[in-house]
Amino acid sequence: MYLFLNGVVAMGCFVAALFFGRMGKRTADRFFLLFAIAFWLLGLERLLLSWLNAPETTTPAIYLMRLAAFLCIIFAIVSKNVEGRAR
């Protein structure tokens, strides 16, 4: 059941990445592209977690991938807000 749920979450992340990637391509907005990268990293992290079949707390590489994804999201939000104030 754990592997199945990890697969479902990974699939959801990849679908979100495709959605944000398409929106980023259509609008040429860096915000959407950064969100696409973040969701791609989160999906890859879930696939790696399933492939290793290890609990989340034993592999530091998993946390680094999550950290990179969340930093992408934070950077996208902050840069969008700074860009909005400059106008």
N, C-alpha and C positions, 0 to 999 in steps of 0.2 A: 504494500500500500504506500509506503514511503517513497519508493521509486516512481510509482505512478503519479503521486501528487507533485513530486519534483518535476516530472515531465510536463504535467499540466501547467505548472507555474512557468516553466521555461518556455513553453509554447505561447503562453499569454504575454510574456516579456518580448518574445520575437515578433508577435503580432503588433504589439504596441510600438516596437522599434520600426516596423515597416510603416505603420501609420504616421509616426512622427517623421520618418525619413521622407515619405511622400509629401507631407505638409512642408517640410523644410526645402525640398526641391521645388515645390510649387511657389512658395513665397520667398525663397532665397533668404530665409531668416535663420541666423545662427542658433537661436533659441531652440527651434525644433530639431536641428541637426544634433545639438548637444544632448537633447533628450533621447534622440534615437541611439546615439552612442551609449548613453547610460543604460537604456533598456537592453541593448545588445549585450553589454557587459553583464547585466544581471541575469539574462537568459543563459549566457555562456557559463556563468558561475553556477547556476542550477544544474546545467548539463555536466559540468565537471564534478560537482558534488554527487550526482547520481553515478557517474562513471567510477569515481573513487570508492563509492559505497561507504563513505566515512561520515561519522557525525560532524556537524558543523563546527564544533569546538576544537577539533584536533588539527585542522589545517590552516595555517596562517595565510596561505595564498588565497584562500576563499575570502578572508577578511580584506585583503588588499584589493581584490577585484571589486568587492562591495564598496570599499572606501573610494576607489577610483570612480565608480558609478555615481555615488552620492556627491562626490566633489564636482562631477560634471553637472549634476542637477543644480547644486548650489551656485556654481559659477554661471550657469545659464540664467538663473533667476536674478542674481545680483547684477550681471551685465545688462540684462533687459531693463532693470529698474534704473540703473545709472544712465543708460541710453535714453530712457523716457524722461528723466529729469533734465538732460542736456537739451532737449528740444524745447 
